[in-house]
Amino acid sequence: MAKAKDGVNKSEAIREAYEELPSAKAKEIVAYLGKKGVEVSETLVYKARKTSKKKKPGRKPGFEVKAPTIGAAPKTAAAPSSNGKLGIGASITLVKTTAEKVGGWAALKEIVDALS
């Protein structure tokens, strides 16, 4: 179990010092807190200042959540293999995409029957 800390929260003291002295440099904050009896380093002052400026996590402005589309056509065409012919998986993907473009499997079957 972690040991409970006694004393002052140094980062909080640094943030309060910056509220009182907003244009102070790190050395000035160290000296100001030293007068109050709080020993801090310049590195801690820089780190506390940096983390206090961070924005809280959340979405970026203008971000819209898009609803997922079911049965959407693939965005890229199936790439041919090294011998110039489509593989089984690529052929199935191509036929599915074509069926969706012409209005479904029934419409695709009519087209194939008309061609034969």
C-alpha positions as CSV (number, residue, x, y, z in Angstrom):
1,M,0.0,0.0,0.0
2,A,1.3,3.5,-0.9
3,K,2.4,5.7,1.9
4,A,0.3,8.8,2.5
5,K,2.1,12.1,1.8
6,D,2.3,14.7,4.5
7,G,2.7,18.4,3.6
8,V,1.9,20.6,0.8
9,N,0.9,19.7,-2.8
10,K,3.7,21.4,-4.6
11,S,2.0,21.5,-8.0
12,E,-1.1,23.0,-6.5
13,A,1.1,25.6,-4.8
14,I,2.8,26.4,-8.1
15,R,-0.6,26.9,-9.8
16,E,-1.8,29.2,-7.0
17,A,1.4,31.2,-7.3
18,Y,0.9,31.6,-11.1
19,E,-2.7,32.8,-10.3
20,E,-1.2,35.5,-8.0
21,L,1.8,36.3,-10.3
22,P,0.6,35.4,-13.9
23,S,3.6,36.9,-15.7
24,A,6.3,35.5,-13.4
25,K,9.2,33.4,-14.6
26,A,10.1,30.0,-13.2
27,K,12.9,31.5,-11.0
28,E,10.5,34.1,-9.6
29,I,8.0,31.3,-8.7
30,V,10.7,29.3,-7.0
31,A,11.8,32.3,-5.0
32,Y,8.2,33.3,-4.1
33,L,7.3,29.8,-2.9
34,G,10.7,29.6,-1.0
35,K,9.6,32.5,1.0
36,K,6.4,30.6,1.9
37,G,8.4,27.6,3.0
38,V,7.7,25.4,-0.1
39,E,10.8,24.0,-1.7
40,V,10.3,23.4,-5.4
41,S,12.7,23.1,-8.4
42,E,12.4,25.0,-11.7
43,T,11.8,21.8,-13.5
44,L,8.7,21.1,-11.4
45,V,7.5,24.7,-12.1
46,Y,7.9,24.2,-15.8
47,K,6.1,20.8,-15.7
48,A,3.2,22.1,-13.5
49,R,2.8,25.0,-15.8
50,K,2.8,22.8,-18.9
51,T,0.2,20.3,-17.5
52,S,-2.1,23.1,-16.2
53,K,-2.4,24.4,-19.8
54,K,-3.4,21.1,-21.2
55,K,-7.0,20.9,-22.4
56,K,-9.2,18.3,-21.0
57,P,-9.7,15.2,-23.1
58,G,-12.7,15.2,-25.4
59,R,-13.7,15.5,-29.0
60,K,-12.2,18.1,-31.3
61,P,-14.6,20.9,-32.4
62,G,-16.4,20.1,-35.6
63,F,-16.1,16.3,-35.1
64,E,-19.2,14.5,-36.2
65,V,-20.0,10.9,-35.4
66,K,-21.0,9.1,-38.6
67,A,-23.4,6.2,-38.3
68,P,-21.9,3.0,-39.7
69,T,-23.3,1.8,-43.0
70,I,-24.3,-1.8,-43.3
71,G,-23.5,-3.5,-46.6
72,A,-21.4,-0.7,-48.0
73,A,-19.4,-1.4,-51.1
74,P,-15.7,-1.6,-50.7
75,K,-13.9,1.6,-51.4
76,T,-11.1,0.1,-53.5
77,A,-11.3,-2.2,-56.4
78,A,-9.9,-5.7,-56.0
79,A,-6.3,-5.8,-57.1
80,P,-5.3,-8.5,-59.6
81,S,-2.7,-11.1,-58.6
82,S,0.8,-11.3,-60.1
83,N,-0.5,-13.3,-63.0
84,G,-3.1,-10.7,-64.0
85,K,-6.1,-12.7,-62.9
86,L,-8.4,-12.1,-59.9
87,G,-8.3,-14.6,-57.0
88,I,-11.3,-16.2,-55.5
89,G,-11.7,-13.6,-52.7
90,A,-11.3,-10.7,-55.1
91,S,-13.8,-12.2,-57.6
92,I,-16.4,-12.6,-54.8
93,T,-15.9,-9.0,-53.7
94,L,-16.1,-7.7,-57.3
95,V,-19.4,-9.6,-57.9
96,K,-20.9,-8.4,-54.6
97,T,-20.0,-4.8,-55.5
98,T,-21.4,-5.2,-59.0
99,A,-24.7,-6.7,-57.6
100,E,-25.1,-3.7,-55.3
101,K,-24.5,-1.3,-58.1
102,V,-27.1,-2.8,-60.5
103,G,-29.8,-3.1,-57.8
104,G,-29.3,-6.5,-56.2
105,W,-28.8,-10.1,-57.0
106,A,-32.0,-10.5,-59.0
107,A,-31.0,-7.6,-61.3
108,L,-27.5,-9.0,-61.7
109,K,-29.0,-12.5,-62.6
110,E,-31.2,-10.9,-65.3
111,I,-28.2,-9.2,-66.8
112,V,-26.1,-12.4,-66.8
113,D,-29.1,-14.4,-68.3
114,A,-29.5,-11.7,-71.0
115,L,-25.8,-12.0,-71.9
116,S,-25.8,-15.8,-72.2
